[in-house]
Every structure is written in C-alpha cells, then in structure tokens.
Amino acid sequence: MTEADGETTEAAGGRRIAVLGEMLELGDEAVEAHREIGRFAAEAGIDLVVAVGGDLAKQLALAAGAAGVPDIALVRDNETATAYLSTILRRDDVVLIKASRGGQLWQIAQALTGQPVTGL
C-alpha cells in the first residue's frame, strides 16, 4: 500500500481499493498480523478492502472496518472477488492486490485485465 520510497500512493480522483488475501505460514502470529494489516489499510486511507479467504481474511476485514475503512467486502475465493470487482470498479479507481503466493491473487488481476488466468 506504499511505494518504495514510503510515500502513500494517491488515487487520481478514484477510490483506493485493496484486495488482500491471507498471509500463509505465519504460525502463532497469523491472527494479529492480519488484524495489523486491516488497521494499516485504514491508516493508509483505503476506501474499500476486499478480503479474500477464510478465517484470517475475516480477521483482516473486521480490523479494517473497526479502524475506519468505510467499505469492506469479505469473499471466499478469487473467482468471487473477480466477479464482485467486475461489478463495482470505476475507471479512476486504484487497486492494490496482495497476498501470499499460495493465494494466487494474481489471477484476479489477470481476469480483470483480460489476460489468461494462470495457476502455480
């Protein structure tokens, strides 16, 4: 959600949308790490968080909402996320898609940009 130099990215008239999947292999730290990302989304001025996955995605979404992200969506998988985003995206929106590699969230970006969807 931040550029390499540490500056927050700016949406040019559109919404800031973060599509965030579960971070795998965090062990005992997993729940709190997901909550921390949810809180960070609010601090970064994200307008919509789309949390993709199961219980850990739910923790991220709950923390984001509690911290002030105005709109939250919780979806189970990449296909559902893609379908949802296809219905709500506007031309000037800025979208960040991020998760562990195992979540394969690049599939969402591929589908939304008309590319062939690939797996691992």
ChimeraX attribute file (.defattr): number of C-alpha atoms within 10 A of each C-alpha:
attribute: neighborCount
match mode: 1-to-1
recipient: residues
	/A:1	20
	/A:2	11
	/A:3	8
	/A:4	7
	/A:5	6
	/A:6	8
	/A:7	10
	/A:8	12
	/A:9	13
	/A:10	13
	/A:11	14
	/A:12	10
	/A:13	10
	/A:14	15
	/A:15	19
	/A:16	22
	/A:17	24
	/A:18	20
	/A:19	23
	/A:20	26
	/A:21	30
	/A:22	26
	/A:23	19
	/A:24	13
	/A:25	10
	/A:26	12
	/A:27	7
	/A:28	8
	/A:29	9
	/A:30	16
	/A:31	17
	/A:32	15
	/A:33	17
	/A:34	26
	/A:35	22
	/A:36	15
	/A:37	18
	/A:38	28
	/A:39	21
	/A:40	18
	/A:41	27
	/A:42	20
	/A:43	13
	/A:44	16
	/A:45	18
	/A:46	24
	/A:47	18
	/A:48	21
	/A:49	26
	/A:50	22
	/A:51	28
	/A:52	28
	/A:53	19
	/A:54	14
	/A:55	13
	/A:56	21
	/A:57	24
	/A:58	23
	/A:59	21
	/A:60	31
	/A:61	28
	/A:62	20
	/A:63	22
	/A:64	28
	/A:65	19
	/A:66	14
	/A:67	16
	/A:68	17
	/A:69	23
	/A:70	14
	/A:71	14
	/A:72	19
	/A:73	16
	/A:74	21
	/A:75	19
	/A:76	15
	/A:77	17
	/A:78	21
	/A:79	15
	/A:80	14
	/A:81	20
	/A:82	19
	/A:83	13
	/A:84	14
	/A:85	17
	/A:86	13
	/A:87	8
	/A:88	8
	/A:89	15
	/A:90	11
	/A:91	8
	/A:92	12
	/A:93	16
	/A:94	18
	/A:95	20
	/A:96	15
	/A:97	16
	/A:98	18
	/A:99	17
	/A:100	13
	/A:101	13
	/A:102	13
	/A:103	20
	/A:104	17
	/A:105	24
	/A:106	17
	/A:107	19
	/A:108	23
	/A:109	18
	/A:110	14
	/A:111	17
	/A:112	15
	/A:113	10
	/A:114	9
	/A:115	11
	/A:116	8
	/A:117	13
	/A:118	10
	/A:119	9
	/A:120	6
